[in-house]
């Protein structure tokens, strides 16, 4: 997937001016928030589960080599194959080799952000293999040749008329007089078209929400059942997962599963939670003849033991972006790569470099809502600050920003000067803005006043008010 993160500001400006996108964002913005809040309130032990989940992932990451080796041993014991891949190129090559050996011409795919990360669809197409997305959101995006804008609701940015237009353009074999009144009509048509693709597929590719070291199982979570059809109907099932998805035991996996759906969609559990362990065994009614797991690093191991290791606790629930005011205003495509929102603002610089994605950790109000709702208690604002520090240290920030910060630092290190300067500034701005109470434009504040007014100061500075309060308290 092409990285356009360096153009985040331009992307965001286009998104804010896109009436259709703003309509879609406004409709969906509060839906996830309300459902997540209700789900958390309905589970008395929700906060205890968060603390336990954090402990599970921290322990696993501290012993990641051990649990990965144990997982691989159990996959092979069950008759499966494990492919260790350091880079995206390695993963693409491994998957292509499996598909070619199976003589595949059509491949069905469950929703997987990791396949977006490695550009798998384009790679398969270049080698004469047709990938078919089977998640409803991913399917329409494939028809429209668009990337996902959300990690659990990939077509989050589309409205009903977008769906109808795309289906009419691509499903030309269906009656033109058919009507699309509601979501059910979309589902019925997609089910009819995709059923033939499921039956024709030679290989099925899914992601994995969790990998269980104790049993060698992979776990997928869906609401449509497409994942089950993808991994049971074809002769070969390939599970693609990044190395941090492993957890020690079944019990640990269930702890995380109790948090995942509640944090993502507000459900107690997703409609389908499927555990796969090896290929079909004698007596099984369905299942693949071959089972492969492609384990991908692609920069994750470099995060271990450092400031950004907590990001590897992420279970891809999207709660952070569902509650982020920046994501809620510009949507996912503005972030310019696979992972949007607060989690993308930390993960994307880790995987593609802060020189490419430095705008993302700066696109934050630091309101802290992302960390407050994260089921894994990931300190996202703290890590975004770390990326800002890295960006500053490497002189990647604009000269005007560096000069401004340098001036602020000079004043801030001198308390007397700082208090004098802030009092003078507050008094001057208060006097200048005394008539309207706000400024429509102001030198050196164009980034703020370009989109909103700046309130004029109405009283003392915080330090002056605090000092007065302390004196009154002692009187």
C-alpha positions in Angstrom: 0.0 0.0 0.0 1.4 3.4 -1.0 2.4 5.6 1.9 0.9 9.1 1.7 1.5 10.0 5.3 3.9 12.8 4.4 0.9 14.5 2.8 -1.3 14.3 6.0 -2.1 18.0 6.1 -3.2 18.1 2.5 -5.1 14.8 3.0 -6.9 16.2 6.1 -7.8 19.4 4.3 -9.4 17.4 1.5 -11.3 15.3 4.0 -12.7 18.3 5.9 -14.0 19.6 2.6 -15.5 16.3 1.5 -19.3 16.6 2.2 -20.0 12.9 1.6 -17.2 11.8 4.0 -18.4 14.3 6.6 -21.9 12.9 6.3 -20.6 9.3 6.8 -18.4 10.3 9.8 -21.2 12.3 11.5 -23.6 9.3 11.2 -21.1 6.8 12.6 -19.1 8.9 15.0 -21.2 8.3 18.2 -22.4 4.8 17.3 -19.2 3.0 18.4 -18.7 5.2 21.4 -22.2 4.6 22.8 -22.1 0.9 22.3 -18.6 0.5 23.9 -19.7 2.6 26.9 -22.8 0.4 27.4 -20.9 -2.8 27.0 -18.2 -1.8 29.5 -20.9 -0.6 32.0 -22.6 -3.9 31.7 -19.6 -5.9 32.8 -18.6 -5.2 36.4 -15.2 -6.7 36.0 -14.3 -4.8 32.9 -11.5 -2.8 34.5 -10.1 -5.9 36.2 -10.1 -7.6 32.8 -8.1 -4.7 31.3 -5.5 -4.9 34.0 -5.3 -8.7 33.5 -5.0 -8.4 29.7 -2.2 -5.9 30.1 -0.3 -8.4 32.3 -0.9 -11.2 29.8 0.5 -9.2 26.9 3.4 -7.7 28.9 4.4 -11.2 30.1 4.2 -12.6 26.6 6.2 -9.8 25.0 8.9 -10.3 27.7 9.1 -14.0 26.7 8.1 -13.7 23.0 10.7 -16.0 21.6 9.7 -18.8 24.0 6.0 -18.6 23.2 6.5 -18.3 19.4 8.6 -21.4 19.4 6.1 -23.2 21.5 3.3 -22.1 19.2 5.2 -23.3 16.1 5.9 -26.7 17.7 2.2 -27.2 18.4 1.2 -26.1 14.9 3.5 -28.6 13.4 2.4 -31.3 15.9 -1.2 -30.8 14.6 0.0 -31.3 11.0 0.4 -27.6 10.0 3.3 -25.7 8.6 4.9 -22.5 9.9 6.7 -20.0 7.7 8.9 -17.4 9.5 9.1 -14.1 7.6 11.2 -11.2 8.6 10.0 -8.7 6.0 6.9 -8.0 3.9 8.8 -9.4 0.8 9.4 -12.6 2.6 5.7 -13.0 3.6 4.5 -12.3 0.0 7.0 -14.8 -1.4 6.0 -17.5 1.1 2.3 -17.0 0.4 2.8 -17.0 -3.4 4.8 -20.2 -3.2 2.0 -21.9 -1.3 -0.6 -20.7 -3.8 1.5 -21.7 -6.8 2.2 -25.2 -5.4 -1.6 -25.6 -4.9 -2.2 -24.5 -8.5 -4.4 -21.7 -7.2 -6.1 -19.3 -9.7 -8.6 -17.8 -7.2 -7.9 -17.0 -3.6 -10.6 -15.9 -1.1 -9.6 -13.6 1.7 -10.9 -12.8 5.1 -10.4 -9.3 6.4 -6.8 -8.7 7.3 -5.0 -5.4 7.8 -1.7 -7.3 7.6 -2.4 -8.3 4.0 -2.9 -4.5 3.4 0.4 -3.8 5.1 2.3 -6.2 2.9 0.4 -5.4 -0.3 -0.6 -9.0 -0.9 -3.5 -8.5 -3.3 -1.4 -6.6 -5.8 1.4 -9.2 -5.5 -0.9 -12.1 -6.2 -2.5 -10.3 -9.2 0.9 -9.7 -10.7 1.4 -13.4 -10.7 -1.9 -14.4 -12.3 -3.8 -15.2 -9.1 -7.2 -13.4 -8.4 -7.7 -12.5 -4.7 -11.3 -12.0 -3.7 -12.1 -10.0 -0.5 -15.0 -11.6 1.3 -15.6 -9.3 4.2 -18.5 -7.0 3.1 -16.6 -3.8 3.7 -13.4 -5.0 2.1 -15.3 -6.4 -0.8 -16.8 -3.1 -1.9 -13.4 -1.4 -1.4 -11.9 -3.9 -3.8 -14.6 -3.1 -6.3 -13.9 0.7 -5.8 -10.1 0.2 -5.7 -9.9 2.0 -2.4 -7.9 1.2 0.8 -9.7 0.7 4.1 -10.4 3.7 6.2 -10.9 1.9 9.5 -9.4 -1.3 10.9 -12.7 -3.0 11.9 -15.2 -1.2 9.6 -13.1 -0.7 6.5 -15.9 1.0 4.5 -16.6 3.4 7.4 -16.4 6.3 5.0 -19.1 5.2 2.6 -22.8 6.0 2.5 -25.6 3.8 1.2 -25.7 5.6 -2.2 -22.0 4.7 -2.6 -22.7 1.1 -2.1 -25.6 1.1 -4.6 -23.6 2.9 -7.3 -20.7 0.5 -7.0 -22.9 -2.6 -7.0 -24.8 -1.5 -10.0 -21.5 -0.7 -11.9 -19.9 -4.1 -11.1 -22.8 -6.6 -10.8 -24.0 -6.1 -14.3 -25.5 -9.6 -14.5 -28.2 -8.8 -12.0 -31.6 -7.2 -12.8 -31.2 -3.4 -13.3 -34.6 -2.7 -11.7 -33.6 -4.2 -8.3 -33.9 -1.7 -5.4 -31.5 -1.0 -2.5 -33.7 0.3 0.4 -31.6 -0.8 3.3 -28.5 -2.6 4.5 -30.2 -6.0 4.1 -30.5 -5.5 0.3 -26.7 -4.9 0.1 -26.0 -8.0 2.2 -28.3 -10.2 0.1 -26.7 -9.2 -3.2 -23.1 -9.6 -1.8 -24.0 -13.0 -0.4 -25.3 -14.1 -3.8 -22.2 -12.9 -5.7 -19.6 -14.1 -3.2 -21.1 -17.6 -2.7 -19.8 -18.6 -6.2 -16.3 -17.2 -5.3 -16.2 -19.2 -2.1 -16.9 -22.4 -4.0 -14.4 -21.7 -6.7 -11.4 -20.8 -4.5 -8.4 -23.0 -4.3 -6.8 -21.2 -1.3 -8.3 -19.3 1.6 -6.3 -16.6 3.4 -7.3 -15.2 6.8 -5.6 -13.1 9.4 -5.6 -14.0 13.1 -6.7 -12.1 16.1 -4.8 -14.4 18.4 -2.3 -17.3 18.2 -2.4 -19.7 21.1 0.9 -21.2 22.1 -0.6 -23.9 24.2 -2.5 -25.5 21.4 -1.1 -24.1 18.1 -4.5 -22.6 17.3 -5.3 -19.4 15.4 -8.3 -17.4 16.3 -10.4 -15.2 14.0 -13.3 -13.0 15.0 -16.0 -12.0 12.5 -19.6 -10.9 12.3 -20.4 -12.2 8.8 -19.2 -15.8 8.8 -17.0 -15.2 5.7 -13.9 -16.1 7.7 -15.2 -19.6 8.3 -16.1 -20.1 4.6 -12.6 -18.8 3.7 -10.7 -21.2 5.9 -12.9 -24.4 5.6 -14.0 -24.6 1.9 -10.7 -24.3 0.0 -8.1 -27.1 0.0 -5.5 -24.8 1.6 -5.8 -22.4 4.5 -3.2 -19.8 5.1 -3.3 -17.8 8.3 -1.2 -14.6 8.2 -0.3 -13.1 11.5 2.3 -10.8 13.0 4.5 -12.1 15.8 2.9 -10.1 18.6 -0.5 -11.9 18.2 0.7 -14.9 20.2 -0.7 -15.5 23.7 0.3 -18.3 26.1 -2.9 -20.2 26.8 -6.6 -20.7 25.9 -7.5 -19.0 29.1 -5.5 -16.0 28.2 -7.1 -15.8 24.8 -10.6 -15.9 26.4 -9.6 -13.0 28.7 -8.7 -10.9 25.6 -11.8 -12.0 23.7 -14.0 -10.7 26.5 -12.5 -7.3 25.9 -12.2 -7.3 22.1 -15.8 -7.3 20.9 -16.9 -5.0 23.8 -14.3 -2.5 23.0 -14.7 -2.7 19.2 -18.5 -3.0 18.5 -20.1 -3.1 21.9 -21.0 -6.7 21.6 -20.5 -9.2 24.4 -18.9 -11.5 21.8 -18.7 -11.3 18.0 -21.1 -13.5 16.0 -18.3 -15.9 15.0 -15.2 -16.7 17.0 -13.4 -19.5 15.3 -10.4 -21.6 16.5 -8.4 -23.4 13.8 -5.9 -26.1 14.7 -4.1 -27.8 11.9 -5.6 -29.3 8.7 -8.6 -31.6 8.4 -8.3 -34.8 10.5 -9.9 -38.2 9.7 -13.5 -37.9 10.6 -13.8 -34.1 10.3 -16.7 -33.0 8.2 -14.9 -30.0 6.7 -11.6 -28.1 6.8 -8.6 -27.6 4.6 -6.2 -30.4 3.5 -3.3 -28.1 4.2 -2.9 -25.5 7.0 -0.1 -22.9 6.9 0.8 -20.1 9.3 2.9 -17.2 7.9 4.4 -15.4 10.9 5.6 -11.9 10.1 8.0 -9.6 11.9 8.2 -6.6 9.6 9.7 -4.3 12.2 7.9 -5.5 15.3 11.0 -7.1 17.0 12.7 -3.7 16.8 10.0 -2.3 19.1 10.7 -4.8 21.8 12.5 -3.5 24.9 12.1 0.1 23.9 9.7 3.1 24.3 7.2 1.7 21.8 6.9 -1.9 23.1 3.5 -1.2 24.7 2.1 -0.7 21.2 2.6 -4.4 20.6 -0.2 -5.0 23.2 -2.7 -3.7 20.7 -5.5 -6.2 19.8 -6.9 -4.1 16.9 -10.2 -3.2 18.5 -10.2 0.4 17.0 -11.6 1.9 20.3 -8.9 4.6 20.1 -9.9 5.8 16.7 -13.6 5.5 17.5 -13.1 8.0 20.3 -10.5 10.3 18.7 -11.7 13.8 17.7 -9.0 14.0 15.0 -10.0 10.7 13.4 -13.6 11.7 13.8 -13.0 14.9 11.8 -10.8 13.6 8.9 -11.4 9.8 8.7 -8.9 7.1 8.1 -7.6 7.8 4.6 -6.0 11.1 5.7 -3.5 9.1 7.7 -2.0 7.8 4.5 -1.3 4.2 5.3 -2.8 1.0 6.7 -3.3 2.0 10.3 -5.2 5.3 11.1 -6.1 7.1 14.3 -4.1 7.1 17.5 -2.8 3.6 17.2 -1.6 4.4 13.6 0.1 7.6 14.9 2.3 5.3 17.0 2.6 2.2 14.9 3.0 3.7 11.4 6.2 5.7 12.3 7.5 2.4 13.9 7.0 0.5 10.7 7.7 3.0 7.9 9.8 5.5 9.7 9.2 8.9 11.4 10.6 10.7 8.4 7.6 9.3 6.4 4.9 9.5 9.2 6.0 12.4 11.4 2.8 14.3 10.9 0.7 11.5 12.5 1.9 11.8 16.1 1.5 15.6 15.8 -2.2 15.1 14.7 -3.4 14.8 18.3 -5.2 17.0 20.8 -3.7 14.9 23.6 -7.1 14.7 25.2 -6.2 11.2 26.4 -9.5 9.6 25.4 -7.6 6.9 23.3 -5.7 5.7 26.4 -8.8 5.9 28.6 -10.8 3.5 26.4 -8.0 1.2 25.2 -8.7 -2.3 26.6 -4.9 -2.9 26.8 -4.2 0.3 28.6 -1.7 1.4 26.0 -0.2 4.9 26.8 -0.8 6.2 23.3 -0.4 9.9 24.1 2.9 9.2 25.8 4.3 7.3 22.8 3.1 10.0 20.5 5.2 12.5 22.6 8.2 10.1 22.2 7.8 10.3 18.4 7.6 14.1 18.6 10.9 14.0 20.5 12.5 11.7 17.9 11.3 14.0 15.1 12.7 17.0 16.8 16.0 15.3 17.6 16.5 14.4 14.0 15.7 17.9 12.8 12.7 16.7 10.8 10.4 19.4 12.1 10.1 22.7 10.2 12.6 25.5 11.0 9.8 27.8 12.2 8.6 25.1 14.7 12.1 24.6 16.0 12.7 28.3 16.4 9.4 28.8 18.2 10.1 25.9 20.6 13.6 27.2 21.2 12.2 30.6 22.1 9.6 29.1 24.3 12.2 26.9 26.0 14.4 29.9 26.6 11.6 31.8 28.4 10.2 28.7 30.2 13.6 28.0 31.8 13.5 31.5 33.4 10.5 31.6 35.7 10.6 35.4 36.4 10.8 36.2 32.7 8.1 33.6 31.9 5.6 35.1 34.4 6.4 38.6 33.2 6.0 37.7 29.6 2.7 35.8 30.1 1.2 38.6 32.1 2.1 41.1 29.5 0.8 39.0 26.7 -2.5 38.2 28.5 -3.0 41.9 29.4 -2.2 43.1 25.8 -4.5 40.5 24.1 -7.2 41.1 26.7 -7.1 44.9 25.9 -7.0 44.3 22.1 -9.9 41.9 22.2 -12.1 43.7 24.7 -14.7 44.7 22.1 -15.4 41.3 20.4 -14.0 39.0 23.0 -12.2 37.0 20.3 -9.8 37.2 17.4 -10.7 36.1 13.9 -7.0 36.4 12.9 -3.8 36.9 14.8 -0.1 36.9 13.9 1.8 33.7 14.6 -1.6 32.0 15.4 -2.8 31.3 11.8 -2.9 27.6 12.4 -5.6 28.2 15.0 -7.5 31.2 13.6 -7.6 29.7 10.1 -10.4 27.4 11.3 -11.8 29.0 14.4 -11.7 32.2 16.5 -9.2 32.6 19.3 -10.9 33.7 22.6 -9.4 36.8 24.1 -8.0 36.5 27.6 -10.4 37.8 30.2 -8.4 37.8 33.4 -5.1 36.9 35.1 -2.7 34.2 34.1 -2.9 30.8 35.8 0.3 31.6 37.9 -1.1 34.9 39.1 -4.5 33.4 40.0 -2.8 30.4 41.8 -0.5 32.8 43.8 -3.5 34.9 44.8 -5.4 31.8 45.9 -2.4 30.6 48.0 -2.2 33.9 49.7 -5.8 34.0 50.5 -5.7 30.5 51.9 -2.9 31.5 54.3 -4.7 34.7 55.4 
